[in-house]
Structure formats: structure tokens, C-alpha cells
Amino acid sequence: MTTQNSDKFLDRNTGKRRVWFITGASKGLGFAYASAALEAGDQVVAVARTIGQLEKLKEQYQDALLFLNLDIRDREAVFATVKVAVEHVGHLDIVVNNAGIMTLGMVEELSETDARDLMETNFFGALWVCQAVIPYLRQQRSGHLIQISSIGGLISGPMSGLYSASKFALEGLSEALAQEAAHFGVKLTIVEPGGYWTDLYTTMRYSSPLDAYASLREELA
């Protein structure tokens, strides 16, 4: 295991190495967070549907990195995975709700599947993770939830209506949860990135276009 032994990497409250629980950790921002945490000497529980780029980190960090396969849309699986993580690492310090998808299209164009996939992943998936980790954070009276929202959680526009709706919902949930969690010494931060070029843009999907919107697409382009 490649880590550094300086006390600067120890949590000031517990004297232990910080433990991160990161969803969507196999690519994009999630992978960047996992890499940075490991480089800083922390432990990481990396959660994703596929191991992806995490393979690159396994040999270097070994016991400091735990990969758990999970589809965050499955509430029962989320609770079971968090339980396994806590049993393995002992506690959680920083939970990053990063997993998300993007589907673009005019509101009229989006299918029921498009809409439900966005909400199930970006909102309900994050909700299940919050519900699963809060009991542990509440009991230890410490921890920090990082909710990865988007600039789309602040403003919306043509073709991003349903994506923004999922992020608006996450923000509304998070503002309430921040106040509830604070009662037990648990912090919450909402992160609203702009257009970072990550795998989100290379894997995003589009609705089936309607000819009626051709002129608007041309105008937007």
C-alpha cells in the first residue's frame, strides 16, 4: 500500500485516517475525488456499477481502496452496501453523492424512461445513499455529506428541463437535510459545478428529436 504517514492526514477529531465513501467513483469527477483522497493518504470506499478506471488505482493503493459494485437506484442494495463498507472500514467521514447521468431533450420529447432514469439516479439514488449513511454519521456525531449537484440545479433552459428537475429536487432535499444533520454535528455541502469536461458529456444521451423543434435547435446551435 502506498500511503504517507504524516499526522497531517489524520482527522483532527478522531485521530484516524479519513474514510471517503464516493458514488460514481469509476470515472469523471468521482474518479478524480477518489484519486485525490488516496494521494492525500486517506482511505476510499469507491462505489460504482463498473470498476472502470479504478483498476489503475488498485495495485498502487491496495488496502486503502475498497471497491463495491452498486447500482444506486436499488434502495435495498444501497443500504446493504453501506453496511458492508462500515463493517470493513469502521466508520465514514466524507460521503460524496456523485453518481449521476444526463439526458438532454425538449420536455415534450423526453420519454417516460428518460424521465424516470434521470430521477431514479440523480435524485432517488442520492436520497437512498443519504438515508443509508445518516444513521452512522448521526451515531458518531460527525461526518460530511457532499452533494454533487450542478449549475443546472440553479438555472434551467431548453433541452435540460428534466436534468435540471432532478438537480433542483436534490437541492431542495439537501437544504432540509443540512439542517437536520447539523443537529447531530454532521455537515452537508452542495457543490454546483459548471461545464467540466468529464465522462458525463461523453456518455450522456439525447431524446428522440421531434421535427417541430428543428428551428429551435438551430437557434440554440
Contacts in CASP RR format, 6 or more apart in sequence:
PFRMAT RR
TARGET T0000
AUTHOR 0000-0000-0000
METHOD contacts of the structure
MODEL  1
MTTQNSDKFLDRNTGKRRVWFITGASKGLGFAYASAALEAGDQVVAVART
IGQLEKLKEQYQDALLFLNLDIRDREAVFATVKVAVEHVGHLDIVVNNAG
IMTLGMVEELSETDARDLMETNFFGALWVCQAVIPYLRQQRSGHLIQISS
IGGLISGPMSGLYSASKFALEGLSEALAQEAAHFGVKLTIVEPGGYWTDL
YTTMRYSSPLDAYASLREELA
1 61 0 8 1.000
1 62 0 8 1.000
1 63 0 8 1.000
1 64 0 8 1.000
2 60 0 8 1.000
2 61 0 8 1.000
2 62 0 8 1.000
3 9 0 8 1.000
3 41 0 8 1.000
3 61 0 8 1.000
3 64 0 8 1.000
4 41 0 8 1.000
9 17 0 8 1.000
9 18 0 8 1.000
9 40 0 8 1.000
9 41 0 8 1.000
9 42 0 8 1.000
10 16 0 8 1.000
10 17 0 8 1.000
10 18 0 8 1.000
11 17 0 8 1.000
11 18 0 8 1.000
11 93 0 8 1.000
13 142 0 8 1.000
14 91 0 8 1.000
14 93 0 8 1.000
14 142 0 8 1.000
16 91 0 8 1.000
17 41 0 8 1.000
17 42 0 8 1.000
17 43 0 8 1.000
18 37 0 8 1.000
18 42 0 8 1.000
18 43 0 8 1.000
18 93 0 8 1.000
18 94 0 8 1.000
19 42 0 8 1.000
19 43 0 8 1.000
19 44 0 8 1.000
19 45 0 8 1.000
19 89 0 8 1.000
19 90 0 8 1.000
19 91 0 8 1.000
19 92 0 8 1.000
19 93 0 8 1.000
19 94 0 8 1.000
20 33 0 8 1.000
20 34 0 8 1.000
20 37 0 8 1.000
20 42 0 8 1.000
20 43 0 8 1.000
20 44 0 8 1.000
20 45 0 8 1.000
20 92 0 8 1.000
20 93 0 8 1.000
20 94 0 8 1.000
20 95 0 8 1.000
20 96 0 8 1.000
21 45 0 8 1.000
21 47 0 8 1.000
21 82 0 8 1.000
21 85 0 8 1.000
21 92 0 8 1.000
21 94 0 8 1.000
21 95 0 8 1.000
21 96 0 8 1.000
21 133 0 8 1.000
22 30 0 8 1.000
22 33 0 8 1.000
22 34 0 8 1.000
22 37 0 8 1.000
22 44 0 8 1.000
22 45 0 8 1.000
22 46 0 8 1.000
22 47 0 8 1.000
22 95 0 8 1.000
22 96 0 8 1.000
22 98 0 8 1.000
23 30 0 8 1.000
23 47 0 8 1.000
23 48 0 8 1.000
23 70 0 8 1.000
23 72 0 8 1.000
23 96 0 8 1.000
23 97 0 8 1.000
23 98 0 8 1.000
23 99 0 8 1.000
23 126 0 8 1.000
23 129 0 8 1.000
24 30 0 8 1.000
24 46 0 8 1.000
24 47 0 8 1.000
24 48 0 8 1.000
24 49 0 8 1.000
24 72 0 8 1.000
24 98 0 8 1.000
24 99 0 8 1.000
24 100 0 8 1.000
25 31 0 8 1.000
25 33 0 8 1.000
25 34 0 8 1.000
25 44 0 8 1.000
25 46 0 8 1.000
25 47 0 8 1.000
25 48 0 8 1.000
25 54 0 8 1.000
25 67 0 8 1.000
25 98 0 8 1.000
26 46 0 8 1.000
26 48 0 8 1.000
26 49 0 8 1.000
26 50 0 8 1.000
26 51 0 8 1.000
26 52 0 8 1.000
26 53 0 8 1.000
26 54 0 8 1.000
27 48 0 8 1.000
27 52 0 8 1.000
27 53 0 8 1.000
27 198 0 8 1.000
27 199 0 8 1.000
28 198 0 8 1.000
28 199 0 8 1.000
28 200 0 8 1.000
29 98 0 8 1.000
29 148 0 8 1.000
29 193 0 8 1.000
29 196 0 8 1.000
29 198 0 8 1.000
30 96 0 8 1.000
30 98 0 8 1.000
31 53 0 8 1.000
31 54 0 8 1.000
33 96 0 8 1.000
33 98 0 8 1.000
34 44 0 8 1.000
34 46 0 8 1.000
34 54 0 8 1.000
34 57 0 8 1.000
34 65 0 8 1.000
35 57 0 8 1.000
37 43 0 8 1.000
37 44 0 8 1.000
37 94 0 8 1.000
38 44 0 8 1.000
38 57 0 8 1.000
38 60 0 8 1.000
38 61 0 8 1.000
38 64 0 8 1.000
38 65 0 8 1.000
41 64 0 8 1.000
42 64 0 8 1.000
43 64 0 8 1.000
43 65 0 8 1.000
43 66 0 8 1.000
43 89 0 8 1.000
44 61 0 8 1.000
44 64 0 8 1.000
44 65 0 8 1.000
44 66 0 8 1.000
45 66 0 8 1.000
45 68 0 8 1.000
45 85 0 8 1.000
45 88 0 8 1.000
45 89 0 8 1.000
45 92 0 8 1.000
46 54 0 8 1.000
46 65 0 8 1.000
46 66 0 8 1.000
46 67 0 8 1.000
46 68 0 8 1.000
47 67 0 8 1.000
47 68 0 8 1.000
47 69 0 8 1.000
47 70 0 8 1.000
47 72 0 8 1.000
47 81 0 8 1.000
47 85 0 8 1.000
47 99 0 8 1.000
48 54 0 8 1.000
48 67 0 8 1.000
48 69 0 8 1.000
48 70 0 8 1.000
48 99 0 8 1.000
49 69 0 8 1.000
49 70 0 8 1.000
49 71 0 8 1.000
50 69 0 8 1.000
51 67 0 8 1.000
51 69 0 8 1.000
54 65 0 8 1.000
54 67 0 8 1.000
57 65 0 8 1.000
58 65 0 8 1.000
58 67 0 8 1.000
66 85 0 8 1.000
66 88 0 8 1.000
66 89 0 8 1.000
68 81 0 8 1.000
68 84 0 8 1.000
68 85 0 8 1.000
70 77 0 8 1.000
70 78 0 8 1.000
70 81 0 8 1.000
71 77 0 8 1.000
72 78 0 8 1.000
72 99 0 8 1.000
72 121 0 8 1.000
72 125 0 8 1.000
72 126 0 8 1.000
72 128 0 8 1.000
72 129 0 8 1.000
73 120 0 8 1.000
73 121 0 8 1.000
73 124 0 8 1.000
73 125 0 8 1.000
73 128 0 8 1.000
74 128 0 8 1.000
75 124 0 8 1.000
75 125 0 8 1.000
75 128 0 8 1.000
75 131 0 8 1.000
78 125 0 8 1.000
78 128 0 8 1.000
78 129 0 8 1.000
78 132 0 8 1.000
79 128 0 8 1.000
79 131 0 8 1.000
79 132 0 8 1.000
81 132 0 8 1.000
82 129 0 8 1.000
82 132 0 8 1.000
82 133 0 8 1.000
82 136 0 8 1.000
83 132 0 8 1.000
85 92 0 8 1.000
86 92 0 8 1.000
86 136 0 8 1.000
91 136 0 8 1.000
91 140 0 8 1.000
92 133 0 8 1.000
92 136 0 8 1.000
92 137 0 8 1.000
92 143 0 8 1.000
93 142 0 8 1.000
93 143 0 8 1.000
93 144 0 8 1.000
94 143 0 8 1.000
94 144 0 8 1.000
94 146 0 8 1.000
95 129 0 8 1.000
95 133 0 8 1.000
95 137 0 8 1.000
95 143 0 8 1.000
95 144 0 8 1.000
95 145 0 8 1.000
95 146 0 8 1.000
96 146 0 8 1.000
96 148 0 8 1.000
97 125 0 8 1.000
97 126 0 8 1.000
97 129 0 8 1.000
97 130 0 8 1.000
97 145 0 8 1.000
97 146 0 8 1.000
97 147 0 8 1.000
97 148 0 8 1.000
97 170 0 8 1.000
98 146 0 8 1.000
98 148 0 8 1.000
99 121 0 8 1.000
99 125 0 8 1.000
99 126 0 8 1.000
100 121 0 8 1.000
100 122 0 8 1.000
100 148 0 8 1.000
100 200 0 8 1.000
101 117 0 8 1.000
101 118 0 8 1.000
101 121 0 8 1.000
101 122 0 8 1.000
101 200 0 8 1.000
101 203 0 8 1.000
101 204 0 8 1.000
101 205 0 8 1.000
102 118 0 8 1.000
102 163 0 8 1.000
102 200 0 8 1.000
102 201 0 8 1.000
102 204 0 8 1.000
102 205 0 8 1.000
103 110 0 8 1.000
103 114 0 8 1.000
103 117 0 8 1.000
103 118 0 8 1.000
103 162 0 8 1.000
103 163 0 8 1.000
103 204 0 8 1.000
103 205 0 8 1.000
103 206 0 8 1.000
103 207 0 8 1.000
104 159 0 8 1.000
104 160 0 8 1.000
104 163 0 8 1.000
104 204 0 8 1.000
104 205 0 8 1.000
104 206 0 8 1.000
104 207 0 8 1.000
105 114 0 8 1.000
105 159 0 8 1.000
105 160 0 8 1.000
105 161 0 8 1.000
105 162 0 8 1.000
105 206 0 8 1.000
105 207 0 8 1.000
105 209 0 8 1.000
106 158 0 8 1.000
106 159 0 8 1.000
106 207 0 8 1.000
106 210 0 8 1.000
106 213 0 8 1.000
106 216 0 8 1.000
107 161 0 8 1.000
107 162 0 8 1.000
108 210 0 8 1.000
108 213 0 8 1.000
109 207 0 8 1.000
109 208 0 8 1.000
109 209 0 8 1.000
109 210 0 8 1.000
109 213 0 8 1.000
110 162 0 8 1.000
110 207 0 8 1.000
111 207 0 8 1.000
111 208 0 8 1.000
114 162 0 8 1.000
114 205 0 8 1.000
114 207 0 8 1.000
115 162 0 8 1.000
118 162 0 8 1.000
118 163 0 8 1.000
118 165 0 8 1.000
118 166 0 8 1.000
119 162 0 8 1.000
119 165 0 8 1.000
119 166 0 8 1.000
119 169 0 8 1.000
121 166 0 8 1.000
122 163 0 8 1.000
122 166 0 8 1.000
122 167 0 8 1.000
122 169 0 8 1.000
122 170 0 8 1.000
123 166 0 8 1.000
123 169 0 8 1.000
123 170 0 8 1.000
123 173 0 8 1.000
126 147 0 8 1.000
126 170 0 8 1.000
126 173 0 8 1.000
127 173 0 8 1.000
130 145 0 8 1.000
130 173 0 8 1.000
130 177 0 8 1.000
133 145 0 8 1.000
134 177 0 8 1.000
134 181 0 8 1.000
134 186 0 8 1.000
137 143 0 8 1.000
137 145 0 8 1.000
137 181 0 8 1.000
137 184 0 8 1.000
137 186 0 8 1.000
138 181 0 8 1.000
138 184 0 8 1.000
138 186 0 8 1.000
141 184 0 8 1.000
141 185 0 8 1.000
141 186 0 8 1.000
142 185 0 8 1.000
142 186 0 8 1.000
143 185 0 8 1.000
143 186 0 8 1.000
143 187 0 8 1.000
144 186 0 8 1.000
144 187 0 8 1.000
144 188 0 8 1.000
144 189 0 8 1.000
145 174 0 8 1.000
145 177 0 8 1.000
145 181 0 8 1.000
145 186 0 8 1.000
145 187 0 8 1.000
145 188 0 8 1.000
145 189 0 8 1.000
146 188 0 8 1.000
146 189 0 8 1.000
146 191 0 8 1.000
147 170 0 8 1.000
147 171 0 8 1.000
147 174 0 8 1.000
147 188 0 8 1.000
147 189 0 8 1.000
147 190 0 8 1.000
147 191 0 8 1.000
148 191 0 8 1.000
148 193 0 8 1.000
149 167 0 8 1.000
149 170 0 8 1.000
149 171 0 8 1.000
149 174 0 8 1.000
149 190 0 8 1.000
149 191 0 8 1.000
149 192 0 8 1.000
150 163 0 8 1.000
150 164 0 8 1.000
150 167 0 8 1.000
150 192 0 8 1.000
150 193 0 8 1.000
150 194 0 8 1.000
151 192 0 8 1.000
151 193 0 8 1.000
151 194 0 8 1.000
151 195 0 8 1.000
152 160 0 8 1.000
152 163 0 8 1.000
152 164 0 8 1.000
152 167 0 8 1.000
152 168 0 8 1.000
152 192 0 8 1.000
153 164 0 8 1.000
153 167 0 8 1.000
153 168 0 8 1.000
153 170 0 8 1.000
153 171 0 8 1.000
153 192 0 8 1.000
154 171 0 8 1.000
154 192 0 8 1.000
155 164 0 8 1.000
156 164 0 8 1.000
156 165 0 8 1.000
156 168 0 8 1.000
157 164 0 8 1.000
158 216 0 8 1.000
158 220 0 8 1.000
159 220 0 8 1.000
171 190 0 8 1.000
174 188 0 8 1.000
174 190 0 8 1.000
175 190 0 8 1.000
177 188 0 8 1.000
178 187 0 8 1.000
178 188 0 8 1.000
178 190 0 8 1.000
181 187 0 8 1.000
181 188 0 8 1.000
182 188 0 8 1.000
209 217 0 8 1.000
END
